Amino acid sequence: MIELRSFVFLDSLQPQLAAFTGCTGRGFPPVRDDASLWIEVAPGMPIHTITDVCLKATAVQPAIQVVERAYGLLEVHHKAQGEVRQAGEAALNYLRLKATDRIRPRVVSSQIIRAVEPMHAQAVNRTRYGSMLLPGQSLFIMETEPAAYIALAANEAEKAARVTLVQVQTFGAFGRLQMGGEEAEIDAAAKAAITAVEAIRGREK
């Protein structure tokens, strides 16, 4: 049996998340305003077949494919929302599921660290693939379960506020997001991210 953990449609990739996805993914990089679909399943190996189904049915391109023993993750994108939605329908038809059969996400943790100290900023920057966190900025940290919903959180936070994307991890047991910026902007970004994740409908884990 294949469990649908995450099914996330993003209508318009924001510039920083698009750039981050293109930088860290090993597939075809998306650009800003592309529509994007994130599918996460358990166990991991069936994500290969789901990728095959999506690519044969539509003109989408994959940026990320992660195959672990426990979980598999796929991101596909296209400038036309219709292509991406059709890819999602093809995947759901293969799985014989509906989008609402996904796991309802939960915010595992969220916190804001205000006026980050210089050495703390340096420690964060040593492990990031996005923008650098500057001393004195506020740092928003968030975790979700399942992991792929953190892409939605990052995209909505970037829509809502002028913040910098420091780090995103969209696969594994938990999704993790780090964003930096001025205090008021971080507050707005955090609210948007949490609200977006909590609004997703699905089945209880």
C-alpha positions in Angstrom: 0.0 0.0 0.0 1.2 3.5 -0.9 0.5 6.2 1.7 0.0 9.8 0.3 1.7 11.9 2.9 1.8 15.3 1.1 0.1 16.7 -1.9 0.8 20.4 -2.3 0.0 22.7 -5.2 1.6 26.1 -5.4 0.0 28.4 -7.9 3.1 30.7 -8.2 6.6 30.0 -7.0 8.0 33.0 -5.3 11.4 34.2 -6.4 13.5 33.0 -3.5 11.8 29.5 -3.2 12.2 29.1 -7.0 15.8 30.0 -6.8 16.4 27.7 -3.8 14.7 24.8 -5.5 16.7 25.3 -8.6 19.9 25.5 -6.6 19.4 22.5 -4.4 17.4 20.2 -6.7 19.2 17.9 -9.2 16.6 18.1 -11.9 15.3 20.9 -14.1 15.3 24.3 -12.2 12.0 26.2 -12.0 11.7 30.0 -12.3 9.6 32.5 -10.5 5.9 32.3 -11.1 6.0 28.7 -12.3 3.2 26.6 -10.8 4.6 23.8 -8.7 3.4 20.4 -7.3 5.0 18.6 -4.3 4.1 14.9 -3.8 5.4 12.9 -0.8 4.6 9.2 -0.4 5.6 6.3 1.9 7.4 4.1 1.3 9.9 5.9 -0.9 10.4 3.7 -3.9 7.0 4.3 -5.6 8.0 7.9 -6.3 9.8 6.6 -9.4 6.5 5.4 -10.8 4.7 8.5 -9.9 7.4 10.6 -11.6 6.9 8.4 -14.7 3.2 8.9 -14.7 3.4 12.7 -14.3 5.9 13.1 -17.1 4.1 10.8 -19.6 0.8 12.6 -18.9 2.0 16.2 -19.1 4.7 18.6 -20.1 5.9 19.3 -16.5 9.5 19.0 -15.5 10.9 17.6 -12.2 13.3 19.7 -10.1 13.5 17.4 -7.0 13.2 13.7 -6.7 14.3 12.2 -3.3 14.0 8.4 -2.8 14.6 7.3 0.8 13.6 3.9 2.3 10.8 5.5 4.3 9.7 8.4 2.2 9.8 9.6 -1.4 9.4 13.2 -2.6 8.7 14.6 -6.1 8.5 18.3 -7.2 7.3 19.1 -10.7 6.6 22.5 -12.3 5.5 24.3 -15.4 4.6 27.8 -16.4 1.0 26.7 -17.1 -1.0 25.9 -14.0 -3.1 23.5 -16.0 -0.2 21.2 -16.8 0.8 21.0 -13.2 -2.8 20.3 -12.0 -3.1 17.6 -14.7 0.1 16.0 -13.4 -1.4 16.0 -10.0 -4.6 14.3 -11.3 -2.5 11.7 -13.1 -0.6 10.9 -9.9 -3.8 10.7 -7.9 -5.5 8.4 -10.5 -2.5 6.1 -10.4 -2.7 6.0 -6.6 -6.5 5.7 -6.7 -6.7 8.5 -4.2 -8.1 12.0 -3.8 -6.1 15.0 -2.7 -7.9 15.0 0.6 -6.5 11.5 1.3 -3.2 13.2 2.1 -2.1 13.5 5.7 -3.4 16.7 7.3 -0.2 18.6 8.2 0.7 19.8 11.6 3.0 22.5 12.8 5.5 20.6 14.9 7.3 23.7 16.2 7.7 27.4 15.4 9.7 30.1 17.1 11.1 33.6 16.4 14.4 34.6 17.8 14.7 38.3 17.8 17.9 40.4 17.3 20.1 37.4 16.5 23.6 37.5 18.0 26.5 37.7 15.6 27.9 34.2 16.5 24.5 32.7 16.3 24.1 34.1 12.8 27.4 32.6 11.8 26.4 29.2 13.1 23.2 29.3 11.1 25.0 30.4 8.0 27.4 27.6 8.1 24.7 25.1 7.2 22.4 27.1 4.9 21.9 26.9 1.1 19.9 30.1 0.9 20.5 33.7 1.8 22.7 34.6 4.8 21.2 35.5 8.2 22.6 38.9 9.3 23.3 39.8 13.0 20.5 41.8 14.5 17.8 40.3 12.2 15.0 38.2 13.6 15.0 34.5 12.7 11.8 32.5 12.1 12.1 28.7 12.5 9.3 26.3 11.7 8.9 22.5 11.4 6.1 20.6 9.8 5.0 17.0 9.6 4.8 15.6 6.9 7.9 17.4 5.5 6.8 18.6 2.0 4.2 21.0 3.5 7.1 23.3 4.5 7.3 24.3 0.8 3.8 25.8 1.1 4.9 27.5 4.3 8.0 29.0 2.7 6.1 30.2 -0.4 3.3 31.8 1.5 5.7 33.5 3.9 7.6 35.0 1.0 4.3 36.2 -0.5 3.3 38.0 2.7 6.5 39.8 3.8 9.9 41.0 2.8 12.1 38.3 4.3 15.1 36.3 3.2 15.0 32.5 2.7 17.8 31.0 4.7 17.1 27.3 4.6 14.4 24.9 3.6 14.3 21.1 4.0 11.3 19.5 2.2 12.0 15.8 2.8 12.6 13.4 5.7 10.6 12.9 8.9 10.0 16.7 9.3 10.1 19.7 7.1 12.2 22.6 8.3 12.2 26.3 7.4 14.5 29.2 8.4 13.8 32.8 7.4 15.5 36.1 8.4 14.4 39.7 8.3 13.3 42.7 10.2 11.1 42.0 13.2 7.8 43.1 11.8 8.3 41.4 8.5 9.2 38.1 10.3 6.1 38.3 12.4 4.0 38.7 9.2 5.8 35.9 7.4 5.4 33.5 10.4 1.7 34.2 10.6 1.2 33.6 6.9 3.2 30.3 7.0 1.4 28.8 9.9 -2.0 29.9 8.7 -1.4 28.3 5.2 -0.3 24.9 6.7 -3.1 24.8 9.2 -5.7 25.5 6.5 -4.8 22.3 4.5 -7.5 19.6 4.7 -6.6 15.9 4.9 -7.0 12.8 7.0 -5.6 12.5 10.5 -2.3 10.6 10.7 
